[in-house]
Structures are given as C-alpha cells and as structure tokens.
Amino acid sequence: MAEERDERRREPRVNVAIGARVRFGRRDAEQSAVTVDLSPEGARLRSVRPVAHGQGVMLELQLDPFSAAIECKARVTWAARVSNGLCSFGVRFLDLRYEEAEILQDFVSAVGGAAAV
C-alpha cells in the first residue's frame, strides 16, 4: 500500500520530524502532531487523535524556530492506526500561498540535500 501511495506522488518526500498543530474542525481545539515525511504538496503525520479519510483539517507547520509557521487547509488522503496506538495519516495541502510554497520547497530541498550527503 505504501508503494502505491509513493507511485501517485508528483513530488518526492523527505523524512523529517516537524512539529505541527492540527485543527480538525472550527470548534475543535488544536491537536499536536508530528510529521513523518514532507513534500511541497503534502505530508504524512502522526497524532493521538483518530482521523478519517477525506476529512478537512487546518494545519500549521513550524519549519524552524526562527520563522513564521506555514498555515494552510489540507485534506486527509489516507489514515491508519499504527501499532503504538497513534494515528498515521497523509494530507494534501490545499491553499498554500505562493511565498509559503516557495519556503516549503526550499526547506524540502535543503533537507533532502542534507540527507544525501
């Protein structure tokens, strides 16, 4: 199944753990999550809250402690429980501003380049 997801992706993902805040609904409190991997178009995250395929979320990614967080709407493209009770889920970013998309692309390129060294 993971191989099928990899084949559908247009952009490669890099393995990187980034702190994230996720809000599942307007009235829901923010939940902490962590990225497992990241690309300019989406991410795989883990959280304690169960997530449903197709669910819309508001996502905030803090790429580094010295810059503003990237905030965007995202759609859950798949979700699964993992052995330790956490929920692993993939999201596709929906409304990144041009500047945020560039920052994310540069970040992913830098992390990917550092991993190749």
Order of alpha helices (4+ residues) and beta strands (2+ residues): alpha-beta-beta-beta-beta-beta-beta-beta-alpha
